[in-house]
Amino acid sequence: VPDDSATDLDGQLPILADIGQLADISVLKHLLEKLEKKLSYEDRDRVTVLFDRFISPSAKSMVTNFGKSNDWAVCSSGDFTGWEDETIIFVGPGGLEPLSRARLMLCIVLFWENPKAKTKYERYHQGFLQAVENG
């Protein structure tokens, strides 16, 4: 029986929250709160939140404050190249670099707010869905 999995590693599949167009920042905050509860329940305390450079200043501020209130590291995904952490939460329209930064768990919150971010979101959206579904 052929295996359609993209990897031969055992482990938890990434968590994907696909918002699409972010019209209300409270939706993003609600999803982050749900992730925080799940990670807390699983005793995951080494968490880094990576945000994409295409998110708005208000989304960046909310993500940064939320992460820091949980004692999580928070930074731009572009500034985290070459680094890793046990759990990564990526927030933004997409990209490949943040996917390789998680050692144990990857959480992805996909959304777009402006035309440039929408273009990036559309480029990566289907791939993210397929990766989460197939591993």
DSSP file with accessible surface (Angstrom, degrees, kcal/mol):
  #  RESIDUE AA STRUCTURE BP1 BP2  ACC     N-H-->O    O-->H-N    N-H-->O    O-->H-N    TCO  KAPPA ALPHA  PHI   PSI    X-CA   Y-CA   Z-CA
    1    1 A V              0   0  188      0, 0.0     2,-0.1     0, 0.0     0, 0.0   0.000 360.0 360.0 360.0 119.1    0.0    0.0    0.0
    2    2 A P        -     0   0  118      0, 0.0     2,-0.5     0, 0.0     0, 0.0  -0.382 360.0-136.7 -66.3 144.9    1.6    3.3   -1.0
    3    3 A D        -     0   0  129      1,-0.1     0, 0.0     2,-0.1     0, 0.0  -0.902  11.0-164.8-104.7 123.9    2.1    5.9    1.6
    4    4 A D        +     0   0  135     -2,-0.5    -1,-0.1     2,-0.0   130,-0.0   0.377  47.6 126.7 -87.8   3.2    1.2    9.4    0.6
    5    5 A S        -     0   0   42      1,-0.1   130,-0.2     2,-0.1    -2,-0.1  -0.341  58.4-143.3 -64.9 142.9    3.0   11.0    3.6
    6    6 A A  S    S+     0   0   89    129,-0.7     2,-0.3   128,-0.6    -1,-0.1   0.495  82.9  38.4 -82.6  -4.3    5.5   13.7    2.8
    7    7 A T        -     0   0   56    127,-0.3    -2,-0.1     2,-0.1    -1,-0.0  -0.970  61.0-146.9-143.9 157.3    7.7   12.4    5.7
    8    8 A D        +     0   0  147     -2,-0.3     2,-0.3     2,-0.1    -1,-0.0   0.264  69.1 109.2-105.6  10.9    8.9    9.2    7.3
    9    9 A L        -     0   0  132      1,-0.0     2,-0.3     2,-0.0    -2,-0.1  -0.650  64.8-133.2 -87.8 140.5    9.1   10.8   10.7
   10   10 A D        +     0   0  167     -2,-0.3     2,-0.3     3,-0.0    -2,-0.1  -0.662  54.5  90.7 -85.5 150.0    6.6    9.9   13.4
   11   11 A G  S    S-     0   0   68     -2,-0.3     2,-0.2    94,-0.0    94,-0.1  -0.888  74.6 -40.7 151.6 178.8    5.1   12.7   15.4
   12   12 A Q        -     0   0   87     92,-0.3    94,-0.2    -2,-0.3     3,-0.1  -0.494  55.1-122.9 -75.3 135.1    2.3   15.2   15.8
   13   13 A L        -     0   0   83     -2,-0.2   119,-0.1     1,-0.1    93,-0.1  -0.413  39.8 -90.2 -70.1 154.9    1.1   16.9   12.6
   14   14 A P        -     0   0   34      0, 0.0     2,-0.5     0, 0.0    93,-0.2  -0.235  35.9-122.2 -61.6 155.3    1.2   20.7   12.6
   15   15 A I  E     -a  107   0A  41     91,-2.5    93,-3.3    -3,-0.1     2,-0.5  -0.884  29.4-165.3 -98.4 129.4   -1.9   22.6   13.8
   16   16 A L  E     -a  108   0A  38     -2,-0.5     2,-0.6    91,-0.2    93,-0.2  -0.975  16.1-175.6-122.6 125.5   -3.3   24.9   11.2
   17   17 A A  E     -a  109   0A  19     91,-3.1    93,-2.5    -2,-0.5     2,-0.8  -0.972  13.0-165.4-114.7 110.1   -5.7   27.8   11.8
   18   18 A D  E     +a  110   0A  62     -2,-0.6    93,-0.2    91,-0.2    91,-0.1  -0.846  17.8 166.5-103.2 101.5   -6.6   29.2    8.4
   19   19 A I  E     -     0   0A  40     91,-2.7     2,-0.4    -2,-0.8    92,-0.2   0.830  21.9-162.1 -82.0 -34.9   -8.4   32.6    8.9
   20   20 A G  E     +a  111   0A  13     90,-0.8    92,-2.0     2,-0.1     2,-0.4  -0.707  67.7  15.9  80.6-136.6   -8.2   33.9    5.3
   21   21 A Q  E    S-a  112   0A 119     -2,-0.4     2,-1.0    90,-0.2    92,-0.2  -0.555  78.8-140.9 -72.8 124.0   -8.8   37.6    5.3
   22   22 A L        +     0   0   14     90,-2.8     3,-0.1    -2,-0.4    -1,-0.1  -0.772  37.4 156.3 -88.3 103.8   -8.3   39.0    8.8
   23   23 A A        +     0   0   97     -2,-1.0     2,-0.4     1,-0.3    -1,-0.2   0.668  68.2  40.2 -98.2 -21.9  -11.0   41.7    9.1
   24   24 A D    >>  -     0   0   85     -3,-0.2     3,-1.9     1,-0.1     4,-0.7  -0.964  66.0-153.7-135.0 114.1  -11.2   41.6   12.9
   25   25 A I  H 3> S+     0   0   59     -2,-0.4     4,-2.2     1,-0.3     3,-0.2   0.746  91.6  72.8 -61.5 -21.4   -8.1   41.3   15.1
   26   26 A S  H 3> S+     0   0   62      1,-0.2     4,-2.5     2,-0.2    -1,-0.3   0.810  89.9  60.6 -64.9 -25.7  -10.1   39.7   17.9
   27   27 A V  H <> S+     0   0   63     -3,-1.9     4,-2.1     2,-0.2    -1,-0.2   0.929 105.9  46.3 -64.2 -44.4  -10.3   36.6   15.7
   28   28 A L  H  X S+     0   0    0     -4,-0.7     4,-2.4    -3,-0.2    -2,-0.2   0.933 112.4  49.8 -62.9 -45.1   -6.5   36.3   15.8
   29   29 A K  H  X S+     0   0   96     -4,-2.2     4,-2.4     1,-0.2    -2,-0.2   0.924 109.1  52.2 -62.1 -41.4   -6.4   36.9   19.5
   30   30 A H  H  X S+     0   0  104     -4,-2.5     4,-2.1     1,-0.2    -1,-0.2   0.914 109.9  48.6 -61.6 -43.7   -9.1   34.2   20.1
   31   31 A L  H  X S+     0   0   36     -4,-2.1     4,-2.4     1,-0.2    -1,-0.2   0.905 110.7  50.4 -64.5 -40.7   -7.1   31.7   18.1
   32   32 A L  H  X S+     0   0    2     -4,-2.4     4,-2.6     1,-0.2    -1,-0.2   0.894 108.7  52.6 -64.4 -38.5   -3.9   32.5   20.0
   33   33 A E  H  X S+     0   0   73     -4,-2.4     4,-2.1     2,-0.2    -1,-0.2   0.904 108.9  49.9 -62.8 -40.7   -5.7   32.1   23.3
   34   34 A K  H  X S+     0   0  122     -4,-2.1     4,-2.1     2,-0.2    -2,-0.2   0.917 111.5  48.5 -64.1 -41.2   -7.0   28.6   22.1
   35   35 A L  H  X S+     0   0   14     -4,-2.4     4,-3.0     1,-0.2     5,-0.3   0.909 108.5  54.2 -64.5 -41.0   -3.4   27.6   21.2
   36   36 A E  H  X S+     0   0   50     -4,-2.6     4,-2.6     1,-0.2     5,-0.2   0.919 108.5  49.1 -60.4 -41.7   -2.1   28.9   24.5
   37   37 A K  H  X S+     0   0  148     -4,-2.1     4,-2.5     2,-0.2    -1,-0.2   0.925 112.8  47.3 -63.5 -43.6   -4.6   26.7   26.4
   38   38 A K  H  X S+     0   0   74     -4,-2.1     4,-1.9     2,-0.2    -2,-0.2   0.943 114.3  46.0 -64.1 -46.0   -3.7   23.6   24.3
   39   39 A L  H  <>S+     0   0    0     -4,-3.0     5,-3.0     1,-0.2    -2,-0.2   0.891 113.2  49.9 -66.2 -38.5    0.1   24.2   24.8
   40   40 A S  H ><5S+     0   0   68     -4,-2.6     3,-1.7    -5,-0.3    -1,-0.2   0.923 108.6  52.5 -63.9 -44.1   -0.4   24.8   28.5
   41   41 A Y  H 3<5S+     0   0  198     -4,-2.5    -2,-0.2     1,-0.3    -1,-0.2   0.866 111.0  47.8 -59.5 -35.9   -2.4   21.6   28.8
   42   42 A E  T 3<5S-     0   0   57     -4,-1.9    -1,-0.3    -5,-0.2    -2,-0.2   0.322 114.9-118.8 -87.5   7.9    0.4   19.7   27.1
   43   43 A D  T < 5 +     0   0  143     -3,-1.7     2,-0.9     1,-0.2    -3,-0.2   0.840  57.7 156.9  56.4  38.0    3.0   21.4   29.4
   44   44 A R      < +     0   0   55     -5,-3.0    -1,-0.2     1,-0.2    -2,-0.1  -0.830   4.0 155.8 -93.9 107.2    4.8   23.0   26.4
   45   45 A D        +     0   0  125     -2,-0.9     2,-1.2     1,-0.1    -1,-0.2   0.566  50.9  81.2-110.6 -12.5    6.6   26.0   27.9
   46   46 A R        +     0   0  112     26,-0.1    41,-1.4     2,-0.0     2,-0.4  -0.757  64.6 152.0 -95.4  91.8    9.4   26.5   25.3
   47   47 A V  E     -b   87   0A   4     -2,-1.2    26,-1.7    24,-0.2     2,-0.4  -0.962  29.3-167.8-126.7 137.3    7.5   28.4   22.7
   48   48 A T  E     -bc  88  73A   3     39,-2.3    41,-2.5    -2,-0.4     2,-0.6  -0.996  11.7-150.6-123.4 131.5    8.5   31.0   20.1
   49   49 A V  E     -bc  89  74A   3     24,-3.1    26,-2.2    -2,-0.4     2,-0.5  -0.901  12.6-167.1-100.8 123.1    6.0   33.1   18.2
   50   50 A L  E     -bc  90  75A   0     39,-3.1    41,-2.8    -2,-0.6     2,-0.4  -0.951   2.3-165.0-111.5 127.4    7.2   34.1   14.8
   51   51 A F  E     -bc  91  76A  16     24,-1.8    26,-2.6    -2,-0.5    27,-0.4  -0.879  20.2-118.9-113.1 146.7    5.3   36.8   12.9
   52   52 A D    >   -     0   0    3     39,-2.2     3,-1.6    -2,-0.4    43,-0.1  -0.516  20.5-122.7 -79.5 150.0    5.6   37.5    9.2
   53   53 A R  T 3  S+     0   0  189      1,-0.3    -1,-0.1    -2,-0.2    39,-0.1   0.670 106.5  66.9 -68.0 -14.5    6.8   41.0    8.0
   54   54 A F  T 3  S+     0   0   37     62,-0.1    -1,-0.3    63,-0.1    59,-0.2   0.456  75.7 105.1 -88.1   0.6    3.6   41.4    6.0
   55   55 A I  S <  S-     0   0   16     -3,-1.6    -4,-0.0    36,-0.2    57,-0.0  -0.506  79.8-100.4 -79.9 154.0    1.3   41.6    9.1
   56   56 A S     >  -     0   0   24     -2,-0.1     4,-2.9     1,-0.1     5,-0.2  -0.221  28.1-110.1 -68.5 159.4   -0.1   45.0   10.1
   57   57 A P  H  > S+     0   0  114      0, 0.0     4,-2.5     0, 0.0     5,-0.2   0.884 120.0  52.1 -57.0 -37.1    1.4   47.0   12.9
   58   58 A S  H  > S+     0   0   76      2,-0.2     4,-2.3     1,-0.2     5,-0.2   0.918 111.6  45.4 -69.8 -38.3   -1.7   46.4   15.0
   59   59 A A  H  > S+     0   0    0      2,-0.2     4,-2.9     1,-0.2     5,-0.3   0.926 113.3  51.0 -67.6 -41.8   -1.5   42.6   14.5
   60   60 A K  H  X S+     0   0  101     -4,-2.9     4,-2.7     1,-0.2     5,-0.2   0.929 111.3  48.0 -60.1 -45.0    2.2   42.6   15.2
   61   61 A S  H  X S+     0   0   63     -4,-2.5     4,-2.7    -5,-0.2     5,-0.2   0.932 113.3  46.9 -62.6 -45.0    1.6   44.6   18.4
   62   62 A M  H  X S+     0   0   30     -4,-2.3     4,-2.6     2,-0.2     5,-0.2   0.936 114.5  46.7 -64.4 -44.1   -1.2   42.2   19.6
   63   63 A V  H  X S+     0   0    0     -4,-2.9     4,-2.7     2,-0.2     5,-0.2   0.928 113.9  48.8 -63.3 -44.4    0.9   39.1   18.7
   64   64 A T  H  X S+     0   0   27     -4,-2.7     4,-2.6    -5,-0.3     5,-0.2   0.946 113.9  44.8 -62.7 -48.9    4.0   40.5   20.5
   65   65 A N  H  X S+     0   0  103     -4,-2.7     4,-2.1    -5,-0.2    -1,-0.2   0.903 113.7  50.8 -63.4 -40.3    2.1   41.5   23.6
   66   66 A F  H  X S+     0   0   23     -4,-2.6     4,-0.8    -5,-0.2    -2,-0.2   0.943 112.6  45.7 -62.9 -48.0    0.3   38.1   23.7
   67   67 A G  H ><>S+     0   0    0     -4,-2.7     5,-2.5     1,-0.2     3,-1.1   0.944 113.6  48.1 -61.3 -46.9    3.5   36.1   23.4
   68   68 A K  H ><5S+     0   0  132     -4,-2.6     3,-1.7     1,-0.3    -1,-0.2   0.852 104.1  60.6 -66.0 -31.4    5.3   38.2   26.0
   69   69 A S  H 3<5S+     0   0   86     -4,-2.1    -1,-0.3     1,-0.3    -2,-0.2   0.732 108.1  46.1 -68.0 -18.2    2.4   37.9   28.4
   70   70 A N  T <<5S-     0   0   39     -3,-1.1    -1,-0.3    -4,-0.8    -2,-0.2   0.233 119.4-112.0-102.1   9.8    2.9   34.1   28.2
   71   71 A D  T < 5S+     0   0  151     -3,-1.7     2,-0.3     1,-0.2    -3,-0.2   0.838  70.6 144.3  59.6  35.3    6.7   34.4   28.7
   72   72 A W      < -     0   0   22     -5,-2.5    -1,-0.2    -6,-0.1   -24,-0.2  -0.773  56.8-109.2 -98.9 149.5    7.2   33.2   25.1
   73   73 A A  E     -c   48   0A  55    -26,-1.7   -24,-3.1    -2,-0.3     2,-0.4  -0.535  38.1-167.9 -71.6 143.1   10.0   34.5   22.8
   74   74 A V  E     +c   49   0A  27    -26,-0.2     2,-0.3    -2,-0.2   -24,-0.2  -0.998  19.3 135.6-137.8 130.3    8.5   36.6   20.0
   75   75 A C  E     -c   50   0A  34    -26,-2.2   -24,-1.8    -2,-0.4     2,-0.1  -0.987  55.6 -75.4-163.1 168.8   10.2   37.9   16.8
   76   76 A S  E >   -c   51   0A  22     -2,-0.3     3,-1.1   -26,-0.2     4,-0.4  -0.426  40.8-126.6 -65.9 140.6   10.0   38.4   13.1
   77   77 A S  G >  S+     0   0   17    -26,-2.6     3,-1.2     1,-0.3     4,-0.2   0.850 110.4  60.2 -61.5 -30.3   10.3   35.1   11.2
   78   78 A G  G >  S+     0   0   48    -27,-0.4     3,-0.5     1,-0.3    -1,-0.3   0.785 102.7  51.5 -66.7 -25.8   13.1   36.7    9.1
   79   79 A D  G <  S+     0   0  125     -3,-1.1    -1,-0.3     1,-0.2    -2,-0.2   0.470 102.0  62.2 -87.6  -2.7   15.2   37.3   12.3
   80   80 A F  G X   +     0   0   21     -3,-1.2     3,-2.2    -4,-0.4    -1,-0.2   0.309  68.2 138.3-106.5   7.4   14.8   33.6   13.4
   81   81 A T  T <  S+     0   0   84     -3,-0.5     3,-0.1     1,-0.3    -3,-0.0  -0.305  75.4  14.4 -58.0 128.1   16.6   32.1   10.4
   82   82 A G  T 3  S+     0   0   61      1,-0.3    -1,-0.3    15,-0.1     2,-0.2   0.284 106.7 104.7  89.8 -10.0   18.9   29.3   11.6
   83   83 A W    <   -     0   0  168     -3,-2.2    -1,-0.3     2,-0.0     2,-0.3  -0.601  48.4-166.2 -99.4 164.0   17.4   29.1   15.0
   84   84 A E        -     0   0   91     -2,-0.2     2,-0.3    -3,-0.1    18,-0.2  -0.952   7.2-175.0-141.2 162.6   15.0   26.4   16.4
   85   85 A D  E     - d   0 102A  15     16,-2.1    18,-2.6    -2,-0.3    19,-0.3  -0.955  39.8-107.5-150.2 165.6   12.7   25.9   19.4
   86   86 A E  E    S+     0   0A  56     -2,-0.3    18,-2.5     1,-0.2    19,-2.1   0.927 106.6  23.1 -61.5 -46.0   10.6   23.1   20.7
   87   87 A T  E    S-bd  47 105A   0    -41,-1.4   -39,-2.3    17,-0.2     2,-0.4  -0.987  70.0-169.7-127.7 130.7    7.3   24.7   19.7
   88   88 A I  E     -bd  48 106A   0     17,-2.3    19,-2.9    -2,-0.4     2,-0.6  -0.967   8.0-165.0-119.2 133.7    6.8   27.4   17.1
   89   89 A I  E     -bd  49 107A   0    -41,-2.5   -39,-3.1    -2,-0.4     2,-0.5  -0.982  13.6-161.8-112.4 115.9    3.7   29.4   16.4
   90   90 A F  E     -bd  50 108A   0     17,-3.2    19,-3.2    -2,-0.6     2,-0.5  -0.875   5.5-170.2-100.2 132.9    3.9   31.0   13.0
   91   91 A V  E     +bd  51 109A   0    -41,-2.8   -39,-2.2    -2,-0.5    19,-0.2  -0.980  41.8  52.7-126.3 117.6    1.5   34.0   12.4
   92   92 A G  E    S- d   0 110A   0     17,-2.5    19,-1.2    -2,-0.5     3,-0.1  -0.952  94.5 -50.7 154.2-166.3    1.1   35.5    8.9
   93   93 A P  S    S-     0   0    1      0, 0.0    31,-0.3     0, 0.0     2,-0.2   0.619  91.7 -80.9 -82.3 -11.8    0.3   34.8    5.3
   94   94 A G        +     0   0    0     15,-0.1     2,-0.2    30,-0.1    27,-0.1  -0.787  50.3 164.6 139.4 178.2    2.8   32.0    4.7
   95   95 A G        -     0   0    6     -2,-0.2     4,-0.2    -3,-0.1   -43,-0.0  -0.648  36.8-120.6 144.9 156.8    6.4   31.1    4.0
   96   96 A L  S >> S+     0   0  114     -2,-0.2     3,-1.1     2,-0.1     4,-0.7   0.822  95.0  70.1 -93.5 -36.8    8.7   28.1    4.2
   97   97 A E  G >4 S+     0   0   72      1,-0.3     3,-1.3     2,-0.2     4,-0.2   0.904  95.3  53.5 -54.1 -46.2   11.5   29.2    6.6
   98   98 A P  G >4 S+     0   0    5      0, 0.0     3,-1.4     0, 0.0     4,-0.4   0.810  97.6  68.0 -62.9 -23.6    9.3   29.1    9.8
   99   99 A L  G <4 S+     0   0   57     -3,-1.1     3,-0.5     1,-0.3    -2,-0.2   0.800  98.5  49.8 -66.4 -27.3    8.2   25.6    9.0
  100  100 A S  G << S+     0   0   57     -3,-1.3    -1,-0.3    -4,-0.7    -3,-0.1   0.360  93.3  77.5 -94.0   8.5   11.7   24.2    9.7
  101  101 A R  S <  S+     0   0   33     -3,-1.4   -16,-2.1    -4,-0.2     2,-0.4   0.642  72.3  88.8 -93.1 -14.9   12.2   25.9   13.0
  102  102 A A  E     - d   0  85A  25     -3,-0.5   -16,-0.2    -4,-0.4   -15,-0.1  -0.720  48.0-174.1 -92.0 130.0   10.0   23.7   15.3
  103  103 A R  E    S+     0   0A 123    -18,-2.6   -17,-0.2    -2,-0.4    -1,-0.2   0.851  85.7   2.9 -82.7 -40.8   11.6   20.6   16.9
  104  104 A L  E    S+     0   0A 103    -18,-2.5     2,-0.4   -19,-0.3   -92,-0.3   0.721 128.7  20.3-118.5 -38.6    8.5   19.1   18.4
  105  105 A M  E     - d   0  87A   5    -19,-2.1   -17,-2.3   -94,-0.1     2,-0.4  -0.995  51.5-165.4-145.1 137.6    5.3   21.1   17.5
  106  106 A L  E     - d   0  88A  20     -2,-0.4   -91,-2.5   -19,-0.2     2,-0.4  -0.987   5.1-173.5-123.7 127.8    4.4   23.6   14.8
  107  107 A C  E     -ad  15  89A   0    -19,-2.9   -17,-3.2    -2,-0.4     2,-0.5  -0.983   8.3-164.5-119.4 130.7    1.3   25.8   15.0
  108  108 A I  E     -ad  16  90A   4    -93,-3.3   -91,-3.1    -2,-0.4     2,-0.6  -0.970  12.0-171.9-122.4 126.6    0.4   27.9   12.0
  109  109 A V  E     -ad  17  91A   0    -19,-3.2   -17,-2.5    -2,-0.5     2,-0.4  -0.940  18.4-166.1-116.3 103.2   -2.1   30.8   12.0
  110  110 A L  E     +ad  18  92A   0    -93,-2.5   -91,-2.7    -2,-0.6   -90,-0.8  -0.776  23.8 130.4 -95.7 133.6   -2.6   31.8    8.3
  111  111 A F  E     -a   20   0A   1    -19,-1.2     2,-0.3    -2,-0.4   -90,-0.2  -0.974  35.6-142.6-165.8 166.9   -4.2   35.1    7.3
  112  112 A W  E     +a   21   0A  34    -92,-2.0   -90,-2.8    -2,-0.3   -57,-0.1  -0.972  13.8 176.2-137.4 153.4   -3.8   38.1    5.1
  113  113 A E        +     0   0   49     -2,-0.3    -1,-0.1   -59,-0.2   -58,-0.1   0.486  68.4  28.3-129.2 -16.8   -4.6   41.8    5.6
  114  114 A N  S  > S-     0   0   53    -60,-0.1     4,-2.6     1,-0.1    -1,-0.2  -0.906  88.6 -92.9-144.1 168.7   -3.4   43.6    2.5
  115  115 A P  H  > S+     0   0  105      0, 0.0     4,-2.1     0, 0.0     5,-0.2   0.880 121.9  49.8 -57.8 -41.0   -2.8   42.9   -1.2
  116  116 A K  H  > S+     0   0  146      1,-0.2     4,-1.8     2,-0.2     5,-0.2   0.929 113.7  46.1 -63.5 -43.3    0.9   42.0   -0.8
  117  117 A A  H  > S+     0   0    1      1,-0.2     4,-3.0     2,-0.2    -1,-0.2   0.878 109.1  56.1 -66.8 -35.9    0.0   39.6    2.1
  118  118 A K  H  X S+     0   0   81     -4,-2.6     4,-2.9     2,-0.2     5,-0.2   0.920 105.8  51.1 -62.3 -42.5   -2.9   38.1    0.0
  119  119 A T  H  X S+     0   0   80     -4,-2.1     4,-1.5     2,-0.2    -1,-0.2   0.931 113.4  44.8 -59.6 -44.3   -0.5   37.3   -2.8
  120  120 A K  H  X S+     0   0   29     -4,-1.8     4,-1.6     2,-0.2     5,-0.2   0.923 112.2  52.2 -66.7 -43.4    1.8   35.5   -0.4
  121  121 A Y  H  X S+     0   0   23     -4,-3.0     4,-2.7     1,-0.2     3,-0.3   0.935 109.3  49.3 -57.0 -47.7   -1.1   33.8    1.3
  122  122 A E  H  < S+     0   0  119     -4,-2.9     4,-0.4     1,-0.2    -1,-0.2   0.833 107.8  55.6 -64.8 -30.5   -2.4   32.5   -2.0
  123  123 A R  H  < S+     0   0  156     -4,-1.5    -1,-0.2    -5,-0.2     4,-0.2   0.868 122.8  24.0 -68.1 -36.2    1.1   31.2   -2.9
  124  124 A Y  H  X S+     0   0   51     -4,-1.6     4,-2.3    -3,-0.3     5,-0.2   0.637  96.5  91.6-106.9 -17.5    1.4   29.0    0.3
  125  125 A H  H  X S+     0   0   32     -4,-2.7     4,-2.2     1,-0.2     5,-0.2   0.896  89.9  42.9 -51.4 -56.2   -2.2   28.3    1.3
  126  126 A Q  H  > S+     0   0  129     -4,-0.4     4,-2.5     1,-0.2    -1,-0.2   0.886 112.9  54.1 -63.1 -37.6   -2.8   25.0   -0.5
  127  127 A G  H  > S+     0   0   43     -4,-0.2     4,-2.6     2,-0.2    -1,-0.2   0.903 108.1  49.6 -63.3 -40.4    0.6   23.7    0.4
  128  128 A F  H  X S+     0   0    7     -4,-2.3     4,-2.3     2,-0.2     5,-0.2   0.936 111.1  49.3 -63.5 -44.9    0.0   24.3    4.1
  129  129 A L  H  X S+     0   0   56     -4,-2.2     4,-2.2    -5,-0.2    -2,-0.2   0.930 113.2  46.7 -59.9 -44.6   -3.4   22.6    3.9
  130  130 A Q  H  X S+     0   0  123     -4,-2.5     4,-3.0     2,-0.2     5,-0.3   0.906 110.6  52.5 -65.8 -40.7   -1.8   19.6    2.2
  131  131 A A  H  X S+     0   0   44     -4,-2.6     4,-2.0     1,-0.2    -1,-0.2   0.908 111.7  45.7 -63.0 -40.6    1.1   19.4    4.6
  132  132 A V  H  < S+     0   0   33     -4,-2.3    -1,-0.2     2,-0.2    -2,-0.2   0.911 117.1  44.7 -70.1 -38.6   -1.2   19.3    7.6
  133  133 A E  H  < S+     0   0  152     -4,-2.2    -2,-0.2    -5,-0.2    -1,-0.2   0.907 126.8  27.4 -72.2 -40.0   -3.5   16.7    6.0
  134  134 A N  H  <        0   0   55     -4,-3.0  -128,-0.6    -5,-0.2  -127,-0.3   0.535 360.0 360.0-104.3  -9.3   -0.7   14.4    4.7
  135  135 A G     <        0   0   20     -4,-2.0  -129,-0.7    -5,-0.3    -1,-0.2  -0.003 360.0 360.0  87.1 360.0    2.1   15.0    7.1
